[in-house]
Amino acid sequence: MLMRMLLSIAAVMVLVQPSPAEQPIVPTRVTPLFNGRDLTGWKADVPEKDTKPAAPDSFIVRNGLLVSLGTPGGHLITEKSFRNYRLEVEYRFAGQPGNCGVLIHASRLRALYKMFPQSIEVQMEHQNAGDFWCIQENIEVPDMEKRRPRKEGEKWGGSEGDARRILNLTDNSEKPVGEWNRMIIEARDRAIKVWVNGDMVNEGFKCTADRGKIALQAEGSEVEFRRVDIGPLPAAK
């Protein structure tokens, strides 16, 4: 009887454990997530295409660049999940300044406003690069009252009606429109650090997630990406 119970418990444990394909990858070397030719390794989630299958694609490859056309709104999401990594992204607004973002620890699709996947967004919006936006996840920073302003009745959180924005630490870290920006994101356990063009622009801790997929936004503005690389974290100091 005891042996039968142990075997039953073991069987349940196998069922609830993620399969090897679902286990997040901890990078051991630098690997391009964008191959410069096509969108292999990525999947687009564009809600408008549910009812309008012929709607234009939001993400394309053009002249060796990954391009978010901005509309229809949606996200380009990696097929694989990651944890404990250093992400390096080079991007620019080639025409007009606009809005975009890199979402890390992405999981449940359309978790907020039936559009945004559950995640922590690292903002790329012109003049606000490096802000955090909490999307059904949460993260803390020093000096919360100043850097995460709340209206009366709002709480800090990641849901609709919450104070979800966390202001970055610097001004003028971005290059002029048309020039390439370099953003580095380090996700280490439940901490996230962000640099823009060499400036430390944000640092958070006690994140409610420590793993997930990576997503790029289509959020109204055309953005070009020439590099999206993931690699191991540097040794902790």
N, C-alpha and C positions, 0 to 999 in steps of 0.2 A: 504493500500500500504506500509506504513512504517513498519507494523508488518511483512509483507511478506519479505521485504528487510532484516529486522533483522534476520528473520529465515534463509534466504539464507546465510547471513554472518556467522551465527552460524554453519550452516552445513559445510561451507568451512573450518572453524576453526577446526572442529572435524576431517575433512579429513586430514589436514596437521599436526595435533598433533600426535606424536608417540603413538602407542598402548602401553598398560601397559607392554607387553612382550618385547617391544623395549626400554623402559626406562632404563637408566643405573642404576645399583644397587650401592647404597652407603652402604658399609658394616657396620653392627652394632655389629658383633662378628667375631672372627677368624674362618675361614672356609677353609678346605683343597680344593684346586682346583684339586688335584690329589689324588684319593682314595686308591692308592697302589695296585689296582687289575686290572683295565682296564682304558680305555680312555674315560669313561663316562664324558660328559660335554665339550668335545673337538671335533674339526673337523680338519682333515688334508687338507691342500691345497698344492698339489705337482704337478706342471705343467707337468712334464714328464708323469704322469699317464693319461693325456688327450689323448695322442697318443699311450701310452704303458700301457694299463690297468693292465697287468700282472707284471709290474715293482714292485720290492720289496717295502714293506712299509718303510717309513723313520722314523716312530715313533712306538715303541713297549713298552710293559711292560715286564721286565725281573727281576726275583728274587725280586719282590716288588718295583722295581725302574722304573721310566719313563726314557726311553732311546731314545735319538736322535742319530740315526745311521750315520747322516751326509750326506748320499746320499740315494736316489736322493734328490736334493735340494728342500726345501719347508718350510712350516710353520705349526705348530700345534696351532690352534686358539681356544680360549674359545667360547662357544656358546653364552655366556652372555656378556654384556657390563658393565663396572664399572666406577665410578668416586669417587674422594676423598677417597683414600684408602692407606693402608700400605701393600705392597707385600713382602713376605719373601720367598727366594728361596735358597735352598742348592744344590750345584752341584759340579761335579768334572770331570776332564778329566782322566779317569781311565787308559788309555794307553799312547798315545802320546799327547803332548800339541797341542791345535788346536783352532778352532774358533766356536763361537755360540753367541747367544744374546737373551735378553728378549725384546720384543717389546710391548710398552704400547700405549694406545689410538689408537689401530689399527682399521682401518675402511675399506676403499676400497681395495679389493684384487688386487695383481699384478700391483700396481700403479707405480712401478719403475722397470725398466729393465724387465718388464713382469714377475717379481718374487716376489718383496717385497711389503707387504701391507703398505698402507699409515699409518704412525706411527712415534713415536720417539723410536729409538732402544737404549737400554742400553747394551753396549758391554760386552761380556764375553770372548772375545779372550784372550788367554794366554798373560800375561804381559801388557794387555791394558784394563782390566776389569774396567768398569765405564765410558769409553768414551761415549759420545752421538753421534749417527748418525741420521741426519734428513732425513726422507723419506716422501717427499711430505707434510711434516709439518715443523715447524721451532721452535726454542727456542733460547733464548739469555742467555749469561753468562757474568760475569764481565771479563774485560781484553780480549775482543773479538779478538783483533789483534794478541795477543800472543797465545791464546788457540784455535783459529779457523783459522789456517793458510790458506791463499788464494794464488793461483797462479795468474799471471797477467791475467786480464780479467774475473776472477771468481767473483761471488757474493755469499754472504751468503744466503743459501736457502736449499730446499730439493729436487730439481729436478736434472735430469741428467746434468752434467757439472757444478753444483754448488759446493761450499765448504761446504760439508755436515758434516764433522767430527769435533767434539769438544773434545779436549784432556782433560783427567781427571786430577785431582789435585795431585795425589800421585804416588809414585813408591813403589814396594815391598809390596803392600797390599794383594796380593794373596798368597795362600798356595802352596807348591810344588805340582807338578803333582802327582795325585793319592790321595791327601788329599782333604777333603771336604771344599768348600768355602761357606760362608754365605753372600748373597747379600740382602740388604733391599732397597726397592724403595718406597718413599712416594710421591704420586701424590696429591697435594693440590691445588684445583682450577687450575690456569695456571702455577704453579711452580712444579718442580720435584727435589727431593733430592735422592742421592744414597750413600749407605755405603757398603763397602766390608770388611768383617771380622772386623767390628767395626770402620774402618776408613771412615771418610767422604771423598768421592772421586769425587763427582760432585754435582753441584747445578745450576739449570737453572730457568729462569722466562720468562714471556710473551710467553708461549707456545701457538701455534696456535690451539691447541686442549686441552680439559679438560676432555675428556671421550672417551671410546672405549673399544675394546676387548684387551685381553692379548695374546701374541703369543710367542712360543719358536721356535727357528730356527733349521733347518737341513742345515748346511753350511760347509760340507766337513769333519767334525770331530765327532767322537763318544763322546757323553756327557751323563753322568748319573745325574738324578735328584731324590733326595729322599724326597724333600719337596717343595711344591709350595702352600703357604698359603696366603690368603687375609684376611684383617681385617680392623677395624676402625683406623683412624688416631689418634695419641695422641693429647691431647689438645695443641692448638697453644700457644707458649710462647710469 
